[in-house]
């Protein structure tokens, strides 16, 4: 986007029609500054380090391009891993990404400590496009060979400063 062609809507960012329609359903009117800057870069597949205040739409800034790039990939193995510092944030991010991707049939699984691991193992075995995990639980599942990284194309470190 050039300065002569300002971004005023999510459609201007080049997101898939299904995602734009879902954002309309969710009453998202226009992208925030972090979303305007991050989404086009991430859609291209470039790496990005972003920082913005709480409540500015950082989750949507990384989740929407992630969902855009998923295409029609089957959920047999996760293609994205989102690492978060706390179980509360894992649940929040899982819910948000699932909500944004509802029209795409995306399967998002959250795994974190303090919960029975068997249930989380079964969730991953049933298939997931995206896994949201705390670092300790991710390492545990990788060591158990339950969380396979061979199909992962995107890693997000959310709240990496925590």
Backbone as a printed PyTorch tensor [residue, N CA C, xyz], in Angstrom:
tensor([[[  0.8420,  -1.1830,   0.0000],
         [  0.0000,   0.0000,   0.0000],
         [  0.8840,   1.2430,   0.0000]],

        [[  0.5750,   2.1500,  -0.8450],
         [  1.3250,   3.4020,  -0.9110],
         [  0.5900,   4.4860,  -0.1330]],

        [[  1.2750,   5.5840,   0.1970],
         [  0.6040,   6.6710,   0.9240],
         [ -0.5900,   7.2380,   0.1580]],

        [[ -0.5340,   7.1750,  -1.1820],
         [ -1.6570,   7.6730,  -1.9810],
         [ -2.8560,   6.7240,  -1.9250]],

        [[ -2.6120,   5.4990,  -1.4970],
         [ -3.6430,   4.4630,  -1.4870],
         [ -3.7730,   3.9230,  -0.0600]],

        [[ -4.3380,   4.7010,   0.8730],
         [ -4.3480,   4.2980,   2.2790],
         [ -5.2450,   3.0830,   2.5400]],

        [[ -4.8560,   2.3220,   3.5480],
         [ -5.6290,   1.1670,   3.9840],
         [ -6.7270,   1.6610,   4.9170]],

        [[ -7.9730,   1.4200,   4.5270],
         [ -9.0880,   1.8330,   5.3820],
         [ -9.9770,   0.6630,   5.7780]],

        [[ -9.7340,  -0.5080,   5.1790],
         [-10.5610,  -1.6680,   5.5110],
         [ -9.7030,  -2.9250,   5.4970]],

        [[-10.2450,  -3.9950,   6.0550],
         [ -9.5350,  -5.2670,   6.0320],
         [ -9.4370,  -5.8080,   4.6140]],

        [[-10.4120,  -5.5180,   3.7670],
         [-10.3530,  -5.9470,   2.3710],
         [ -9.1570,  -5.3080,   1.6690]],

        [[ -8.8250,  -4.0780,   2.0360],
         [ -7.6720,  -3.3880,   1.4420],
         [ -6.3580,  -4.1070,   1.7340]],

        [[ -6.3360,  -4.9200,   2.7750],
         [ -5.1160,  -5.6290,   3.1660],
         [ -4.8820,  -6.8910,   2.3470]],

        [[ -5.8560,  -7.2840,   1.5330],
         [ -5.7000,  -8.4610,   0.6950],
         [ -6.0660,  -9.7690,   1.3590]],

        [[ -6.8090,  -9.7150,   2.4460],
         [ -7.2310, -10.9420,   3.1280],
         [ -8.2730, -11.6970,   2.3120]],

        [[ -8.3310, -12.9970,   2.5150],
         [ -9.3380, -13.8370,   1.8590],
         [-10.7370, -13.3140,   2.1520]],

        [[-11.6110, -13.4590,   1.1700],
         [-12.9890, -12.9760,   1.3060],
         [-13.6840, -13.5520,   2.5300]],

        [[-13.4420, -14.8370,   2.8170],
         [-14.0850, -15.4690,   3.9680],
         [-13.6800, -14.7870,   5.2710]],

        [[-12.4210, -14.3960,   5.3570],
         [-11.9490, -13.7210,   6.5720],
         [-12.5280, -12.3180,   6.6830]],

        [[-12.5760, -11.6030,   5.5670],
         [-13.1550, -10.2560,   5.5750],
         [-14.6210, -10.3350,   5.9840]],

        [[-15.3520, -11.3050,   5.4370],
         [-16.7700, -11.4710,   5.7880],
         [-16.9210, -11.7950,   7.2730]],

        [[-16.0380, -12.6310,   7.7960],
         [-16.1040, -12.9780,   9.2190],
         [-15.8330, -11.7510,  10.0860]],

        [[-14.8920, -10.9190,   9.6890],
         [-14.5910,  -9.7050,  10.4460],
         [-15.7730,  -8.7460,  10.4410]],

        [[-16.4980,  -8.6960,   9.3350],
         [-17.7220,  -7.8800,   9.2770],
         [-18.7330,  -8.4180,  10.2880]],

        [[-18.8920,  -9.7540,  10.3250],
         [-19.8030, -10.3730,  11.2950],
         [-19.4070, -10.0300,  12.7300]],

        [[-18.1070,  -9.9080,  12.9740],
         [-17.5940,  -9.6130,  14.3150],
         [-17.5520,  -8.1160,  14.6080]],

        [[-18.0640,  -7.3180,  13.6760],
         [-18.1090,  -5.8470,  13.8170],
         [-16.7310,  -5.1980,  13.8760]],

        [[-15.7620,  -5.7940,  13.2000],
         [-14.4580,  -5.1510,  13.0480],
         [-14.5960,  -4.1690,  11.8920]],

        [[-14.4260,  -2.8970,  12.1680],
         [-14.6740,  -1.8830,  11.1510],
         [-13.4490,  -1.5520,  10.3140]],

        [[-12.3330,  -1.2740,  10.9560],
         [-11.1210,  -0.9690,  10.1960],
         [ -9.9050,  -1.4490,  10.9700]],

        [[ -8.8300,  -1.7570,  10.2620],
         [ -7.6360,  -2.2700,  10.9310],
         [ -6.9800,  -1.2210,  11.8230]],

        [[ -6.4000,  -1.7050,  12.9110],
         [ -5.6300,  -0.8400,  13.8040],
         [ -4.2470,  -0.6240,  13.1760]],

        [[ -3.4720,   0.3080,  13.6930],
         [ -2.1370,   0.5300,  13.1200],
         [ -1.2640,  -0.7320,  13.0660]],

        [[ -1.2250,  -1.5360,  14.1290],
         [ -0.4040,  -2.7500,  14.0990],
         [ -0.9210,  -3.7160,  13.0360]],

        [[ -2.2290,  -3.7930,  12.8520],
         [ -2.8000,  -4.6690,  11.8330],
         [ -2.4880,  -4.1580,  10.4280]],

        [[ -2.5890,  -2.8520,  10.2100],
         [ -2.2810,  -2.2740,   8.8920],
         [ -0.8330,  -2.5370,   8.4910]],

        [[  0.0610,  -2.4780,   9.4650],
         [  1.4800,  -2.6740,   9.1730],
         [  1.8570,  -4.1540,   9.0690]],

        [[  1.3130,  -4.9850,   9.9400],
         [  1.7460,  -6.3810,  10.0310],
         [  1.0960,  -7.2930,   8.9980]],

        [[ -0.1860,  -7.1490,   8.7720],
         [ -0.9080,  -8.1150,   7.9400],
         [ -0.3220,  -8.2490,   6.5380]],

        [[ -0.0690,  -7.1750,   5.7940],
         [  0.4930,  -7.3550,   4.4470],
         [  1.8620,  -8.0510,   4.4510]],

        [[  2.6950,  -7.7230,   5.4240],
         [  4.0270,  -8.3300,   5.5230],
         [  3.9040,  -9.8260,   5.7980]],

        [[  3.0120, -10.1890,   6.7110],
         [  2.8440, -11.5990,   7.0720],
         [  2.1430, -12.3920,   5.9790]],

        [[  1.2360, -11.7770,   5.2420],
         [  0.6040, -12.4630,   4.1100],
         [  1.6630, -12.8700,   3.0900]],

        [[  2.6650, -12.0160,   2.9010],
         [  3.7580, -12.3210,   1.9720],
         [  4.6380, -13.4600,   2.4710]],

        [[  4.5370, -13.7890,   3.7520],
         [  5.3550, -14.8500,   4.3200],
         [  6.6550, -14.3640,   4.9250]],

        [[  6.7890, -13.0650,   5.0890],
         [  8.0050, -12.5030,   5.6810],
         [  7.9730, -12.6180,   7.2010]],

        [[  9.1580, -12.5890,   7.7920],
         [  9.2730, -12.5620,   9.2480],
         [  8.9520, -11.1610,   9.7420]],

        [[  8.4770, -11.0800,  10.9760],
         [  8.1040,  -9.7840,  11.5240],
         [  8.2630,  -9.7900,  13.0330]],

        [[  8.7680,  -8.7020,  13.5530],
         [  8.7880,  -8.4600,  14.9890],
         [  7.8900,  -7.2610,  15.2170]],

        [[  6.8010,  -7.4620,  15.9460],
         [  5.8470,  -6.3850,  16.1730],
         [  5.6830,  -6.1030,  17.6480]],

        [[  5.4570,  -4.8470,  17.9610],
         [  5.2320,  -4.4580,  19.3460],
         [  4.1440,  -3.3960,  19.3610]],

        [[  3.1650,  -3.5930,  20.2240],
         [  2.0690,  -2.6280,  20.3590],
         [  1.4690,  -2.7920,  21.7440]],

        [[  0.7870,  -1.7620,  22.1860],
         [  0.1700,  -1.7710,  23.5100],
         [ -0.9430,  -2.8140,  23.5890]],

        [[ -1.2830,  -3.1940,  24.8000],
         [ -2.3910,  -4.1120,  25.0410],
         [ -3.6790,  -3.5200,  24.4820]],

        [[ -4.4850,  -4.3750,  23.8470],
         [ -5.7800,  -3.9390,  23.3410],
         [ -5.7440,  -3.2960,  21.9710]],

        [[ -4.6170,  -3.4320,  21.2640],
         [ -4.5080,  -2.8010,  19.9430],
         [ -4.7070,  -3.7740,  18.7890]],

        [[ -5.0180,  -5.0270,  19.0960],
         [ -5.3060,  -5.9860,  18.0340],
         [ -4.1230,  -6.7980,  17.5590]],

        [[ -3.1680,  -7.0520,  18.4480],
         [ -1.9980,  -7.8310,  18.0490],
         [ -2.3700,  -9.2590,  17.6580]],

        [[ -3.2920,  -9.8740,  18.3790],
         [ -3.6650, -11.2530,  18.0480],
         [ -4.2180, -11.3250,  16.6350]],

        [[ -5.1170, -10.4300,  16.2770],
         [ -5.6460, -10.4100,  14.9070],
         [ -4.5370, -10.1050,  13.9080]],

        [[ -3.5670,  -9.2890,  14.3040],
         [ -2.4780,  -8.9150,  13.4000],
         [ -1.6620, -10.1290,  12.9600]],

        [[ -1.4860, -11.1300,  13.8350],
         [ -0.7650, -12.3270,  13.4010],
         [ -1.7040, -13.4570,  13.0010]],

        [[ -2.8920, -13.5120,  13.5920],
         [ -3.8040, -14.6220,  13.3130],
         [ -4.4250, -14.5360,  11.9250]],

        [[ -4.8250, -13.3590,  11.5060],
         [ -5.4920, -13.2300,  10.2050],
         [ -4.5860, -13.6360,   9.0390]],

        [[ -3.3230, -13.1900,   8.9860],
         [ -2.4620, -13.6620,   7.9010],
         [ -2.1890, -15.1640,   7.9870]],

        [[ -2.0890, -15.6720,   9.1980],
         [ -1.8870, -17.1030,   9.3910],
         [ -3.0570, -17.8790,   8.7940]],

        [[ -4.2640, -17.4460,   9.0910],
         [ -5.4620, -18.0880,   8.5470],
         [ -5.5460, -17.8910,   7.0350]],

        [[ -5.1810, -16.7330,   6.5630],
         [ -5.1840, -16.4360,   5.1260],
         [ -4.2820, -17.4180,   4.3780]],

        [[ -3.1260, -17.6940,   4.9440],
         [ -2.1390, -18.5460,   4.2810],
         [ -2.4250, -20.0400,   4.4220]],

        [[ -3.3360, -20.4190,   5.3060],
         [ -3.6400, -21.8440,   5.4900],
         [ -4.2020, -22.4830,   4.2370]],

        [[ -5.0390, -21.7530,   3.5280],
         [ -5.6560, -22.3340,   2.3500],
         [ -6.5250, -23.5110,   2.7280]],

        [[ -6.4450, -24.5640,   1.9570],
         [ -7.2550, -25.7570,   2.1950],
         [ -6.4030, -26.9110,   2.7100]],

        [[ -5.4650, -26.5970,   3.5690],
         [ -4.5710, -27.6030,   4.1350],
         [ -5.3580, -28.5010,   5.0840]],

        [[ -5.2110, -29.8290,   4.9640],
         [ -5.8960, -30.7100,   5.9180],
         [ -5.2950, -30.5590,   7.3130]],

        [[ -6.0730, -30.8960,   8.3220],
         [ -5.6460, -30.7250,   9.7160],
         [ -4.8660, -31.9170,  10.2430]],

        [[ -4.3410, -32.7580,   9.3650],
         [ -3.6560, -33.9580,   9.8360],
         [ -2.4210, -33.6420,  10.6730]],

        [[ -1.7010, -32.5930,  10.3240],
         [ -0.5390, -32.1460,  11.0960],
         [ -0.5840, -30.6300,  11.1920]],

        [[ -0.2400, -30.0730,  12.3470],
         [ -0.2750, -28.6100,  12.4710],
         [  0.7540, -27.9470,  11.5600]],

        [[  0.3430, -26.8160,  10.9770],
         [  1.2530, -26.0340,  10.1440],
         [  1.6950, -24.7620,  10.8510]],

        [[  1.1190, -24.4880,  12.0150],
         [  1.5080, -23.3010,  12.7730],
         [  1.5480, -23.6260,  14.2600]],

        [[  2.5320, -23.0440,  14.9290],
         [  2.6890, -23.1810,  16.3720],
         [  2.7690, -21.7780,  16.9540]],

        [[  1.8580, -21.4790,  17.8680],
         [  1.8420, -20.1900,  18.5520],
         [  2.2450, -20.4480,  19.9980]],

        [[  3.3780, -19.9010,  20.4080],
         [  3.8580, -20.0720,  21.7790],
         [  3.4790, -18.8550,  22.6050]],

        [[  2.8930, -19.1220,  23.7610],
         [  2.4280, -18.0610,  24.6650],
         [  2.9380, -18.3680,  26.0740]],

        [[  3.1010, -17.3530,  26.9290],
         [  3.6990, -17.5890,  28.2460],
         [  2.7770, -18.1940,  29.3050]],

        [[  1.4520, -18.0820,  29.1510],
         [  0.5470, -18.5460,  30.2100],
         [ -0.6080, -19.3600,  29.6450]],

        [[ -1.1880, -20.1900,  30.5010],
         [ -2.3490, -20.9780,  30.0720],
         [ -3.5360, -20.0810,  29.7540]],

        [[ -3.6860, -18.9900,  30.5140],
         [ -4.7990, -18.0650,  30.2510],
         [ -4.6840, -17.4650,  28.8580]],

        [[ -3.4720, -17.0620,  28.4830],
         [ -3.2690, -16.5040,  27.1480],
         [ -3.4420, -17.5810,  26.0810]],

        [[ -3.0380, -18.8180,  26.3740],
         [ -3.2300, -19.9160,  25.4220],
         [ -4.7130, -20.0950,  25.1090]],

        [[ -5.5350, -20.0820,  26.1430],
         [ -6.9800, -20.2420,  25.9300],
         [ -7.5570, -19.0460,  25.1770]],

        [[ -7.1080, -17.8550,  25.5240],
         [ -7.6020, -16.6400,  24.8740],
         [ -7.2250, -16.6170,  23.3880]],

        [[ -5.9760, -16.9460,  23.0700],
         [ -5.5210, -16.9410,  21.6770],
         [ -6.2230, -18.0430,  20.8920]],

        [[ -6.3590, -19.2230,  21.4900],
         [ -7.0570, -20.3240,  20.8100],
         [ -8.4790, -19.9180,  20.4590]],

        [[ -9.1610, -19.2940,  21.3910],
         [-10.5370, -18.8660,  21.1500],
         [-10.6000, -17.8050,  20.0530]],

        [[ -9.6920, -16.8420,  20.0930],
         [ -9.6950, -15.7720,  19.0940],
         [ -9.4050, -16.3200,  17.6980]],

        [[ -8.3770, -17.1510,  17.5650],
         [ -8.0160, -17.6930,  16.2500],
         [ -9.1430, -18.5720,  15.7200]],

        [[ -9.7330, -19.3910,  16.5840],
         [-10.8760, -20.2180,  16.1690],
         [-12.0270, -19.3490,  15.6960]],

        [[-12.2790, -18.2730,  16.4130],
         [-13.3690, -17.3690,  16.0690],
         [-13.1220, -16.6960,  14.7170]],

        [[-11.9120, -16.1910,  14.5010],
         [-11.5950, -15.5640,  13.2130],
         [-11.7030, -16.5670,  12.0690]],

        [[-11.2820, -17.7970,  12.3130],
         [-11.2430, -18.7980,  11.2510],
         [-12.4590, -19.6870,  11.1580]],

        [[-13.5200, -19.3400,  11.8700],
         [-14.7160, -20.1860,  11.9040],
         [-15.2250, -20.5390,  10.5030]],

        [[-15.2810, -19.5840,   9.6040],
         [-15.8250, -19.8430,   8.2630],
         [-14.8880, -20.6930,   7.4120]],

        [[-13.6610, -20.8820,   7.8670],
         [-12.6940, -21.6890,   7.1250],
         [-12.6370, -23.1290,   7.6290]],

        [[-13.3370, -23.4250,   8.7150],
         [-13.2890, -24.7660,   9.2870],
         [-11.9370, -25.0950,   9.9020]],

        [[-11.2740, -24.0890,  10.4220],
         [ -9.9420, -24.2680,  10.9960],
         [-10.0400, -24.9190,  12.3690]],

        [[ -9.1500, -25.8640,  12.6070],
         [ -9.0930, -26.5270,  13.9090],
         [ -7.8760, -25.9980,  14.6630]],

        [[ -8.1400, -25.3860,  15.8250],
         [ -7.0950, -24.7960,  16.6640],
         [ -7.1420, -25.4780,  18.0250]],

        [[ -5.9980, -25.9600,  18.4790],
         [ -5.9100, -26.6750,  19.7500],
         [ -4.9790, -25.9100,  20.6850]],

        [[ -5.3990, -25.7500,  21.9360],
         [ -4.5500, -25.1330,  22.9620],
         [ -4.0430, -26.2220,  23.9000]],

        [[ -2.7400, -26.1960,  24.1730],
         [ -2.1370, -27.1580,  25.0970],
         [ -1.2700, -26.3970,  26.0960]],

        [[ -1.4180, -26.7650,  27.3780],
         [ -0.7190, -26.0410,  28.4360],
         [ -0.7120, -26.8950,  29.6880]],

        [[  0.1850, -26.5730,  30.6020],
         [  0.2880, -27.3050,  31.8540],
         [ -0.8900, -27.0380,  32.7700]],

        [[ -0.9810, -27.8500,  33.8220],
         [ -2.0550, -27.6850,  34.7940],
         [ -3.3460, -28.3610,  34.3790]],

        [[ -3.3320, -29.0570,  33.2690],
         [ -4.4950, -29.7920,  32.7590],
         [ -4.0500, -31.2140,  32.4400]],

        [[ -4.9870, -32.1620,  32.4600],
         [ -4.6140, -33.5390,  32.1170],
         [ -4.0310, -33.6060,  30.7050]],

        [[ -2.8580, -34.1820,  30.5950],
         [ -2.1870, -34.2210,  29.2980],
         [ -2.8910, -35.1600,  28.3240]],

        [[ -3.5610, -36.2040,  28.8380],
         [ -4.2050, -37.1650,  27.9390],
         [ -5.2460, -36.5000,  27.0420]],

        [[ -6.0250, -35.5990,  27.5990],
         [ -7.0410, -34.8980,  26.8120],
         [ -6.3780, -34.0650,  25.7110]],

        [[ -5.2700, -33.4270,  26.0560],
         [ -4.5600, -32.6060,  25.0780],
         [ -3.9020, -33.4750,  24.0060]],

        [[ -3.3790, -34.6290,  24.3960],
         [ -2.8150, -35.5670,  23.4220],
         [ -3.8750, -36.0000,  22.4160]],

        [[ -5.0670, -36.3110,  22.9180],
         [ -6.1590, -36.7280,  22.0330],
         [ -6.5750, -35.5990,  21.0920]],

        [[ -6.5900, -34.3770,  21.5940],
         [ -6.9420, -33.2310,  20.7470],
         [ -5.9740, -33.0920,  19.5810]],

        [[ -4.6950, -33.2590,  19.8540],
         [ -3.7000, -33.1670,  18.7830],
         [ -3.8330, -34.3470,  17.8280]],

        [[ -4.0630, -35.5470,  18.3680],
         [ -4.2180, -36.7360,  17.5260],
         [ -5.4010, -36.6090,  16.5750]],

        [[ -6.4710, -35.9270,  17.0150],
         [ -7.6490, -35.7390,  16.1530],
         [ -7.3620, -34.7800,  15.0020]],

        [[ -6.2600, -34.0710,  15.0850],
         [ -5.8560, -33.1760,  14.0070],
         [ -6.0490, -31.7210,  14.3670]],

        [[ -5.0940, -30.9150,  13.9470],
         [ -5.1590, -29.4770,  14.1940],
         [ -4.3640, -28.7600,  13.1220]],

        [[ -4.8940, -27.6410,  12.6790],
         [ -4.1460, -26.7680,  11.7730],
         [ -3.1380, -25.9380,  12.5590]],

        [[ -3.5720, -25.4880,  13.7460],
         [ -2.7820, -24.5690,  14.5520],
         [ -2.7630, -25.0680,  15.9930]],

        [[ -1.5850, -25.0720,  16.5990],
         [ -1.4490, -25.4220,  18.0090],
         [ -0.9760, -24.1760,  18.7530]],

        [[ -1.7000, -23.8400,  19.8130],
         [ -1.3260, -22.7550,  20.7160],
         [ -0.8250, -23.4340,  21.9870]],

        [[  0.4020, -23.1130,  22.4010],
         [  0.9970, -23.8620,  23.5100],
         [  1.8510, -22.9770,  24.4070]],

        [[  1.9130, -23.3760,  25.6700],
         [  2.9230, -22.8020,  26.5470],
         [  4.2250, -23.5590,  26.2600]],

        [[  5.3710, -22.9250,  26.4670],
         [  6.6380, -23.5760,  26.1080],
         [  6.8670, -24.9260,  26.7840]],

        [[  6.5770, -25.0210,  28.0860],
         [  6.8010, -26.2770,  28.7930],
         [  5.9770, -27.4200,  28.2320]],

        [[  4.7040, -27.1670,  27.9700],
         [  3.8400, -28.2220,  27.4290],
         [  4.2400, -28.5580,  25.9960]],

        [[  4.6440, -27.5690,  25.2250],
         [  5.0970, -27.8370,  23.8540],
         [  6.3070, -28.7690,  23.8760]],

        [[  7.2730, -28.4790,  24.7320],
         [  8.4650, -29.3270,  24.8340],
         [  8.0810, -30.7370,  25.2560]],

        [[  7.1940, -30.8580,  26.2360],
         [  6.7290, -32.1680,  26.7020],
         [  6.1040, -32.9550,  25.5480]],

        [[  5.2290, -32.3130,  24.7910],
         [  4.5460, -33.0030,  23.6900],
         [  5.4960, -33.3350,  22.5440]],

        [[  6.4810, -32.4860,  22.3130],
         [  7.4940, -32.7780,  21.2890],
         [  8.3140, -33.9870,  21.7280]],

        [[  8.7270, -34.0130,  22.9930],
         [  9.5060, -35.1440,  23.5090],
         [  8.7160, -36.4450,  23.4740]],

        [[  7.4100, -36.3640,  23.6480],
         [  6.5490, -37.5550,  23.5770],
         [  6.2460, -37.9430,  22.1310]],

        [[  6.7250, -37.1440,  21.1940],
         [  6.4840, -37.3380,  19.7630],
         [  5.0050, -37.2070,  19.3960]],

        [[  4.2750, -36.4660,  20.1910],
         [  2.8600, -36.2120,  19.9080],
         [  2.6840, -34.9340,  19.1020]],

        [[  3.5040, -33.9430,  19.3900],
         [  3.4830, -32.6990,  18.6250],
         [  4.6300, -32.7790,  17.6340]],

        [[  4.2710, -32.9910,  16.3840],
         [  5.2750, -33.1350,  15.3310],
         [  5.4700, -31.7860,  14.6430]],

        [[  6.7200, -31.4480,  14.4170],
         [  7.0480, -30.1340,  13.8720],
         [  7.3640, -30.1570,  12.3780]],

        [[  7.3210, -31.3380,  11.7540],
         [  7.7560, -31.4330,  10.3610],
         [  6.8860, -30.6550,   9.3760]],

        [[  5.6320, -30.3840,   9.7130],
         [  4.7580, -29.6270,   8.8050],
         [  4.6190, -28.1590,   9.2220]],

        [[  5.2610, -27.7820,  10.3230],
         [  5.1610, -26.4000,  10.8140],
         [  5.8790, -25.4640,   9.8470]],

        [[  5.1390, -24.4660,   9.3620],
         [  5.7250, -23.4520,   8.4820],
         [  5.7650, -22.0820,   9.1480]],

        [[  5.0120, -21.9370,  10.2410],
         [  4.9410, -20.6460,  10.9270],
         [  5.0240, -20.8530,  12.4290]],

        [[  5.8630, -20.0440,  13.0680],
         [  5.9480, -20.0210,  14.5240],
         [  5.7180, -18.5830,  14.9750]],

        [[  4.8240, -18.4200,  15.9400],
         [  4.5390, -17.1080,  16.5200],
         [  4.9520, -17.1520,  17.9840]],

        [[  5.7220, -16.1650,  18.4040],
         [  6.0640, -16.0010,  19.8190],
         [  5.2350, -14.8300,  20.3190]],

        [[  4.1130, -15.1300,  20.9410],
         [  3.2190, -14.0840,  21.4280],
         [  3.6560, -13.6780,  22.8290]],

        [[  3.6630, -12.3990,  23.0990],
         [  4.1150, -11.8750,  24.3920],
         [  5.5230, -12.3740,  24.7000]],

        [[  6.3980, -12.3200,  23.7090],
         [  7.7580, -12.8450,  23.8560],
         [  8.5680, -12.0970,  24.9030]],

        [[  8.1160, -10.9190,  25.2810],
         [  8.8350, -10.1500,  26.2930],
         [  8.4820, -10.5830,  27.7100]],

        [[  7.5410, -11.5170,  27.8550],
         [  7.1220, -11.9880,  29.1820],
         [  8.0290, -13.0960,  29.6650]]])
